[in-house]
């Protein structure tokens, strides 16, 4: 399945919520492309774009999440607080679900493997928490040519 069709299937509710690798074709200027969020929004999904080029350690990742998810002040400043925030999101309502695109995650994976593992665990926990609700969460790890062992491919 190609990346665009996979996104269509996801926002149509035909794919199970989860943490997936989403391999987009290498296109000049594709990193940072957020046009997909418009498609998600139109379908009632709240889209969040984490630009991993801005986070090569745990502190930078936590700050990036605060900005991206629009956490209220003081929310999400530790791993535990981020976990709580990702399973709340009351300040960011969605009609049908949440989709998080974590792009350029390899920056954190290469520079701080422990933090990257913590991120994967947090996302898996948040997806599990939201799975059986009216607003499931899916996390897409976008990459070109790099894979995460144990994380299934969506496209």
Secondary structure, DSSP 4 states (H G I P E B T S, - for coil): --HHHHHHHHHTT-S---EEEEE----TT-TT--HHHHHHHHTTEEEEEEEGGG-SSHHHHHHHHHHHHTPPTTTTSSHHHHHHHHTT-TTS--SSEEEEEEESTHHHHHH-HHHHHHHHHHHHHHHHHHHTSSSEEEEEEEESS---TT--B--
